[in-house]
Amino acid sequence: MPLPKIEDARKLSDQEVADAILAAKRELFQLRMQKATRRLEKPHQFKHVRHRIAQLMTVERERQLAAAAEAETDDRESATPAPSADTPEPDKQEE
């Protein structure tokens, strides 16, 4: 079974990413329980689940940073007042 691809995680919506992270963490917990009770048959699943959690958390963080950057640019645009026609321009000094 190959490791999951990050493109699959990027196709998910924000809510689906959050749900998938929760499901993967639960799966990791179940794997730990199986290991503790000596019922684990496929130890390579640890690697796959941890890899999947890392991918999902990376996608979630990328989206958070993109949203923050977008909000910051929106704030800058709204905070910069446009010069109005009634405001006289300051006199320029000639040298």
C-alpha positions in Angstrom: 0.0 0.0 0.0 1.6 3.3 -1.1 1.7 6.4 1.1 -1.2 8.8 0.6 -0.6 11.7 -1.8 -1.0 15.3 -0.6 -3.0 16.1 -3.7 -5.8 14.0 -2.2 -5.8 16.1 0.9 -5.7 19.4 -1.0 -8.9 18.4 -2.8 -10.9 18.2 0.5 -12.9 21.2 1.9 -11.8 22.8 5.2 -14.4 20.8 7.2 -13.4 17.6 5.5 -9.8 18.2 6.4 -10.7 18.8 10.0 -12.8 15.6 10.1 -10.0 13.6 8.3 -7.5 14.8 10.9 -9.7 13.7 13.7 -10.4 10.3 12.1 -6.7 9.7 11.5 -5.8 10.5 15.1 -8.5 8.1 16.2 -7.0 5.5 13.9 -3.5 6.1 15.3 -4.9 5.7 18.8 -6.5 2.4 17.8 -3.2 1.2 16.3 -1.5 2.0 19.6 -4.1 0.1 21.5 -3.6 -2.9 19.2 0.1 -2.7 19.7 -0.3 -2.6 23.5 -2.6 -5.6 23.5 -0.3 -7.4 21.0 -3.0 -7.7 18.3 -1.3 -5.5 15.8 -0.9 -7.3 12.5 0.4 -4.5 10.2 3.0 -2.3 11.9 3.6 -0.3 8.8 0.2 1.3 9.3 1.8 3.6 11.9 3.9 5.2 9.3 1.0 5.6 6.9 -1.3 7.2 9.4 1.3 9.5 10.8 2.2 10.6 7.3 -1.5 11.2 6.5 -1.9 13.3 9.7 1.1 15.4 8.7 -0.3 16.0 5.2 -3.7 17.0 6.5 -2.2 19.3 9.1 0.0 20.9 6.5 -2.9 21.6 4.2 -4.9 23.0 7.1 -2.0 25.3 8.1 -1.4 26.4 4.4 -5.1 27.4 4.3 -4.8 29.3 7.6 -1.8 31.3 6.3 -3.5 32.0 3.0 -6.6 33.3 4.8 -4.5 35.4 7.1 -2.6 36.9 4.2 -5.8 37.6 2.3 -7.3 39.3 5.4 -4.1 41.4 5.8 -4.2 42.6 2.2 -7.9 43.4 2.6 -7.2 45.4 5.8 -4.4 47.4 4.1 -6.7 48.2 1.1 -9.5 49.4 3.4 -7.2 51.3 5.8 -5.5 53.3 3.0 -7.8 56.3 2.4 -8.1 57.4 -1.2 -7.3 61.1 -1.7 -10.4 63.1 -2.1 -10.9 66.0 -4.5 -11.6 68.6 -1.7 -8.2 68.0 0.0 -5.6 70.4 -1.3 -2.2 69.0 -2.1 0.7 70.2 0.0 2.8 72.8 -1.6 5.9 71.5 -3.2 9.2 73.2 -2.4 11.3 74.1 -5.4 15.0 73.9 -5.1 
